[in-house]
Amino acid sequence: MPIPPPPLIAVVGPVETPLLAAWVAHYRHLGIERFLIAFHFPDHVPNAQRHDLQAAVRELGILPAGMSIGPWHEHTNTELRDALRHRAGPGWHLLADADEFQQYPAPLTEVIAHTETSGHRVVGGLMLDRITADGGLAGWQSDRGLDLAYPLGGHLTHRLLHGDPRKVVLARHDVVVASGNHRAPGSRPDRDRLCAVHHFKWRSGVLEDLRRRVQHFTSGTWQEHTPAVREEATRLLEHIDQHGGVINASDARFAFRRVSLDHLPSGWAEEARGVFTAWRPYAHTGNH
């Protein structure tokens, strides 16, 4: 019996409508037919932007599964995501944020079939942070496409921010997935077949988002379980300040090079396995 494509589970915030359209098109190209999307908007997001995003997703043929407004506590995303997973029902679930474009070494249904045959209950991925050619935090035009606007891919998340670059991209419905889709306690992916998660976070507007996050978590307006998210945001802001308002694309630690959504980077399997295997959680001491 052929394996059906999994539903895509996502909690979407106030992204720009062209990014949402490109994201939907990308996953439809991978074979996704069912999208379970819930919107969550912090209080600062204007009503017009909320309505525009919901209208845009309907124009794409997707009926939003829910919408909420309020503080973006650290647990908010997890609770909304798990409600969507319950609604999705039995089978495999694809988990992706709206700025994450997953790239697999084989067609999606083949990846799932191989995973089941090998006895794994999750498929893992590794973040590949995408930036502009000069490291500037710029916007993009939908007619140019994301590859042209953000041609470089590298390892910014863990080598600068000390964040977890690992992702659970596919999981069986009965597998519990941790906050941020970074791991599934008790279920390990095949480290030789890791997906590339092209991470288009570093766009125009991200600095304001990060400053807002630091402010709200520091004040307690948004609840946090650990200082990790706030410290990661602070590291990026400090790096930007130290490098004239841009990400230092020439820093060898980050291994930025030209990549594309059309094909996996050269040597990806070995590179991803090395990072995935060696990565350890950063010791959060209250300093950064």
C-alpha positions as CSV (number, residue, x, y, z in Angstrom):
1,M,0.0,0.0,0.0
2,P,1.5,3.3,-1.0
3,I,2.4,5.8,1.8
4,P,0.3,8.9,1.7
5,P,2.1,12.3,2.0
6,P,2.0,13.6,5.6
7,P,0.0,16.6,6.7
8,L,2.1,19.7,7.4
9,I,1.8,21.1,10.9
10,A,2.8,24.7,11.5
11,V,2.2,27.6,13.9
12,V,2.6,30.8,11.8
13,G,3.3,34.2,13.2
14,P,3.2,37.6,11.4
15,V,5.4,36.8,8.4
16,E,5.1,38.6,5.1
17,T,2.5,37.2,2.7
18,P,5.1,36.5,-0.2
19,L,7.1,34.3,2.2
20,L,4.0,32.4,3.2
21,A,3.1,31.9,-0.5
22,A,6.6,30.7,-1.3
23,W,6.5,28.4,1.7
24,V,3.2,26.8,0.6
25,A,4.5,26.4,-3.0
26,H,7.7,24.7,-1.7
27,Y,5.9,22.1,0.3
28,R,3.3,21.4,-2.4
29,H,6.2,20.7,-4.7
30,L,7.4,18.2,-2.1
31,G,4.0,16.5,-2.4
32,I,2.2,18.0,0.7
33,E,-1.5,18.1,0.1
34,R,-2.9,18.8,3.6
35,F,-1.8,21.9,5.6
36,L,-2.8,22.3,9.2
37,I,-1.9,25.9,10.0
38,A,-2.7,27.9,13.2
39,F,-1.9,31.6,13.3
40,H,-0.7,33.2,16.5
41,F,-0.3,37.0,16.6
42,P,1.3,39.0,19.5
43,D,-0.6,42.0,20.6
44,H,1.5,44.5,18.6
45,V,0.5,43.1,15.2
46,P,-2.1,45.3,13.5
47,N,-5.5,44.0,12.7
48,A,-5.0,44.7,8.9
49,Q,-1.9,42.4,8.9
50,R,-3.7,39.6,10.6
51,H,-6.6,39.8,8.2
52,D,-4.2,40.0,5.2
53,L,-2.3,36.8,6.2
54,Q,-5.5,34.9,6.8
55,A,-6.9,36.0,3.5
56,A,-3.7,35.1,1.7
57,V,-3.7,31.6,3.1
58,R,-7.3,31.1,2.0
59,E,-6.4,32.3,-1.5
60,L,-3.8,29.6,-1.5
61,G,-6.6,27.1,-0.9
62,I,-5.9,26.5,2.7
63,L,-8.4,26.9,5.5
64,P,-6.6,28.1,8.7
65,A,-7.2,25.6,11.6
66,G,-7.2,28.4,14.2
67,M,-6.1,31.9,15.2
68,S,-5.1,33.3,18.5
69,I,-3.8,36.7,19.8
70,G,-1.7,37.4,22.8
71,P,1.7,37.0,24.4
72,W,4.1,34.6,22.7
73,H,5.1,32.7,25.8
74,E,7.7,30.0,25.3
75,H,5.1,27.3,25.7
76,T,2.6,28.9,23.3
77,N,3.9,27.4,20.1
78,T,4.2,23.9,21.6
79,E,0.6,23.9,22.8
80,L,-0.8,25.1,19.5
81,R,1.4,22.7,17.5
82,D,0.3,19.7,19.6
83,A,-3.4,20.6,19.2
84,L,-2.8,20.6,15.4
85,R,-1.0,17.2,15.7
86,H,-4.0,15.8,17.6
87,R,-6.3,17.1,14.9
88,A,-4.1,15.6,12.1
89,G,-4.6,12.1,13.5
90,P,-2.6,8.9,13.0
91,G,0.3,8.6,10.7
92,W,3.4,10.7,10.0
93,H,3.4,14.5,10.6
94,L,5.7,17.0,8.9
95,L,6.7,19.8,11.2
96,A,8.0,23.1,9.8
97,D,8.1,26.8,10.8
98,A,7.1,29.4,8.2
99,D,10.7,30.4,7.6
100,E,11.9,26.8,7.2
101,F,12.1,25.2,3.8
102,Q,13.0,21.5,4.1
103,Q,15.1,19.7,1.5
104,Y,15.3,15.9,1.4
105,P,17.8,13.5,-0.1
106,A,14.9,11.6,-1.7
107,P,11.1,12.0,-2.4
108,L,9.2,12.5,0.8
109,T,7.2,9.2,0.6
110,E,10.5,7.4,0.0
111,V,12.1,9.0,3.0
112,I,9.2,7.9,5.2
113,A,9.2,4.4,3.8
114,H,13.0,4.1,4.4
115,T,12.5,5.4,7.9
116,E,9.8,2.9,8.7
117,T,11.9,0.0,7.3
118,S,14.9,1.0,9.4
119,G,12.8,1.1,12.5
120,H,13.1,4.9,13.2
121,R,10.1,6.9,14.4
122,V,11.4,10.3,13.4
123,V,13.4,12.0,10.6
124,G,15.9,14.6,11.6
125,G,17.1,17.7,9.9
126,L,19.8,20.3,10.4
127,M,19.4,24.1,10.1
128,L,21.1,25.8,7.2
129,D,20.9,29.5,7.9
130,R,20.3,31.6,4.7
131,I,21.6,35.2,4.4
132,T,22.1,37.8,1.7
133,A,25.4,37.9,-0.2
134,D,26.7,40.8,2.0
135,G,25.1,39.7,5.2
136,G,22.6,42.5,5.2
137,L,19.2,41.9,6.7
138,A,17.3,42.8,3.6
139,G,13.8,42.2,2.3
140,W,13.2,40.3,-1.0
141,Q,11.0,40.5,-4.0
142,S,8.8,37.4,-4.7
143,D,9.6,37.6,-8.5
144,R,13.3,37.2,-7.7
145,G,12.9,34.2,-5.3
146,L,14.5,33.3,-2.1
147,D,17.6,31.7,-3.6
148,L,18.6,34.9,-5.4
149,A,17.8,37.1,-2.4
150,Y,19.6,34.9,0.2
151,P,22.2,32.9,-1.7
152,L,24.4,32.0,1.2
153,G,23.9,29.1,3.6
154,G,25.8,28.4,6.7
155,H,25.8,27.5,10.4
156,L,24.9,30.7,12.2
157,T,22.4,29.2,14.7
158,H,24.7,27.1,16.8
159,R,28.1,28.6,16.0
160,L,27.1,32.2,16.9
161,L,23.9,32.0,18.8
162,H,24.6,28.7,20.6
163,G,21.2,27.6,19.6
164,D,20.1,24.0,18.8
165,P,20.4,23.5,15.0
166,R,18.9,20.0,15.1
167,K,15.3,19.6,13.9
168,V,12.7,16.9,14.0
169,V,11.1,17.3,10.5
170,L,9.0,14.2,10.4
171,A,7.5,12.3,13.3
172,R,4.9,9.6,13.8
173,H,1.8,10.8,15.5
174,D,2.5,9.0,18.8
175,V,6.0,10.6,19.1
176,V,6.3,13.5,21.6
177,V,8.3,16.3,20.1
178,A,10.0,18.9,22.3
179,S,9.6,22.7,22.1
180,G,10.8,24.2,18.8
181,N,10.8,20.8,17.1
182,H,14.4,20.4,18.1
183,R,14.3,16.8,19.5
184,A,12.0,13.9,20.3
185,P,12.9,12.4,23.7
186,G,13.4,8.7,23.3
187,S,13.4,8.8,19.5
188,R,16.6,9.3,17.5
189,P,16.7,10.0,13.8
190,D,19.0,8.3,11.3
191,R,22.0,10.6,11.3
192,D,23.2,9.5,7.9
193,R,20.0,10.8,6.2
194,L,19.4,14.2,7.6
195,C,17.3,16.8,5.8
196,A,18.6,20.3,5.2
197,V,16.4,22.9,6.8
198,H,16.9,26.1,4.9
199,H,16.3,28.8,7.5
200,F,15.2,32.1,6.0
201,K,14.9,34.0,9.3
202,W,17.5,36.7,8.7
203,R,15.3,39.1,6.7
204,S,14.2,42.6,7.0
205,G,12.4,43.2,10.3
206,V,14.1,40.4,12.3
207,L,16.0,42.9,14.5
208,E,12.8,44.5,15.7
209,D,11.4,41.0,16.5
210,L,14.5,40.0,18.4
211,R,14.6,43.3,20.4
212,R,10.9,42.8,21.2
213,R,11.6,39.2,22.3
214,V,14.4,40.2,24.6
215,Q,12.3,43.0,26.1
216,H,9.2,40.9,26.8
217,F,11.1,37.9,28.2
218,T,13.3,40.1,30.4
219,S,10.3,41.9,31.8
220,G,8.3,38.7,32.3
221,T,5.5,39.9,29.9
222,W,6.3,36.7,27.9
223,Q,7.0,33.6,30.0
224,E,10.2,31.7,29.4
225,H,11.3,28.3,30.8
226,T,15.1,29.0,30.3
227,P,17.0,32.1,29.3
228,A,18.1,30.3,26.1
229,V,15.9,32.1,23.5
230,R,16.6,35.5,25.0
231,E,20.4,34.9,25.1
232,E,20.4,33.7,21.5
233,A,18.6,36.9,20.4
234,T,21.0,39.0,22.4
235,R,24.0,37.4,20.8
236,L,22.7,38.1,17.3
237,L,22.0,41.7,18.2
238,E,25.5,42.2,19.6
239,H,27.1,40.6,16.5
240,I,25.1,42.9,14.2
241,D,26.2,46.0,16.3
242,Q,29.8,44.9,16.1
243,H,29.7,44.4,12.3
244,G,28.1,47.6,11.0
245,G,24.5,46.3,11.0
246,V,25.2,43.1,9.0
247,I,26.0,39.4,9.7
248,N,29.7,38.8,9.1
249,A,29.4,36.4,6.1
250,S,33.2,36.0,5.8
251,D,33.6,34.5,9.3
252,A,35.0,31.0,8.7
253,R,33.2,29.6,11.7
254,F,29.9,29.9,9.9
255,A,31.0,28.2,6.7
256,F,28.7,30.4,4.5
257,R,28.7,29.4,0.8
258,R,26.3,29.5,-2.1
259,V,23.5,27.0,-1.8
260,S,20.1,26.4,-3.5
261,L,16.7,25.0,-2.8
262,D,17.1,23.0,-6.0
263,H,19.6,20.5,-4.7
264,L,21.3,19.5,-1.4
265,P,24.7,21.2,-0.8
266,S,27.7,19.2,-1.9
267,G,28.8,16.8,0.9
268,W,25.7,17.5,2.9
269,A,25.2,14.0,4.4
270,E,28.7,14.0,6.0
271,E,28.6,17.7,7.0
272,A,25.2,17.4,8.6
273,R,26.1,14.1,10.4
274,G,29.2,15.8,11.9
275,V,27.3,18.8,13.2
276,F,24.4,16.7,14.5
277,T,26.6,14.2,16.3
278,A,29.0,16.8,17.9
279,W,26.4,19.4,19.0
280,R,25.9,19.7,22.7
281,P,23.6,22.1,24.6
282,Y,25.2,25.4,25.6
283,A,25.6,25.9,29.3
284,H,23.4,28.9,30.1
285,T,25.0,30.8,32.9
286,G,23.2,34.1,32.7
287,N,26.2,35.6,30.9
288,H,26.7,35.6,27.1
